[in-house]
């Protein structure tokens, strides 16, 4: 794998984080007004987290001589992993559905990072960055899972 391939891989993760942002913005916008303010705060933190992750990924892409991606997924080898999650962006008006959709987002992001980390020839610097980001994302996943498990029904 060469520098261009690494840049493409990192750009796929940038797009997936952008999709994560879009997903949480959609879920947040569909929560009932005056209710679930804790979820709105939590999902806002997830959005900020993805923005931070993207800043670090963009720095690495630039360091490799590439142009950091903008926008959401549309191509790239990790795109197929994201197709399942896009279907989860349905109308979210209740707490349980919001948390279920959030967990699906986090599951898809974890899978994308797993695939990225399994790429052969990944330089140690990139592997370290991705492992750190995956750990941060796993914390978000677990937080949402705990809240979802607490929901009745």
Secondary structure in CASP SS format (residue, H / E / C, confidence):
PFRMAT SS
TARGET T0000
AUTHOR 0000-0000-0000
METHOD secondary structure of the structure
MODEL  1
X C 1.00
X C 1.00
X H 1.00
X H 1.00
X H 1.00
X H 1.00
X H 1.00
X H 1.00
X H 1.00
X H 1.00
X H 1.00
X H 1.00
X H 1.00
X H 1.00
X H 1.00
X H 1.00
X H 1.00
X H 1.00
X H 1.00
X H 1.00
X H 1.00
X H 1.00
X H 1.00
X H 1.00
X H 1.00
X H 1.00
X H 1.00
X H 1.00
X H 1.00
X H 1.00
X C 1.00
X C 1.00
X C 1.00
X C 1.00
X C 1.00
X C 1.00
X H 1.00
X H 1.00
X H 1.00
X H 1.00
X H 1.00
X H 1.00
X H 1.00
X H 1.00
X H 1.00
X H 1.00
X H 1.00
X H 1.00
X H 1.00
X H 1.00
X H 1.00
X H 1.00
X H 1.00
X H 1.00
X H 1.00
X H 1.00
X H 1.00
X H 1.00
X H 1.00
X H 1.00
X H 1.00
X H 1.00
X H 1.00
X C 1.00
X C 1.00
X C 1.00
X C 1.00
X C 1.00
X C 1.00
X C 1.00
X C 1.00
X C 1.00
X C 1.00
X C 1.00
X C 1.00
X C 1.00
X C 1.00
X C 1.00
X H 1.00
X H 1.00
X H 1.00
X H 1.00
X H 1.00
X H 1.00
X H 1.00
X H 1.00
X C 1.00
X C 1.00
X C 1.00
X C 1.00
X C 1.00
X C 1.00
X C 1.00
X C 1.00
X H 1.00
X H 1.00
X H 1.00
X H 1.00
X H 1.00
X H 1.00
X H 1.00
X H 1.00
X H 1.00
X H 1.00
X H 1.00
X H 1.00
X H 1.00
X H 1.00
X H 1.00
X H 1.00
X H 1.00
X H 1.00
X H 1.00
X H 1.00
X H 1.00
X H 1.00
X H 1.00
X C 1.00
X C 1.00
X C 1.00
X C 1.00
X C 1.00
X C 1.00
X H 1.00
X H 1.00
X H 1.00
X H 1.00
X H 1.00
X H 1.00
X H 1.00
X H 1.00
X H 1.00
X H 1.00
X H 1.00
X H 1.00
X H 1.00
X H 1.00
X H 1.00
X H 1.00
X H 1.00
X H 1.00
X H 1.00
X H 1.00
X H 1.00
X H 1.00
X H 1.00
X H 1.00
X H 1.00
X H 1.00
X C 1.00
X C 1.00
X C 1.00
X C 1.00
END
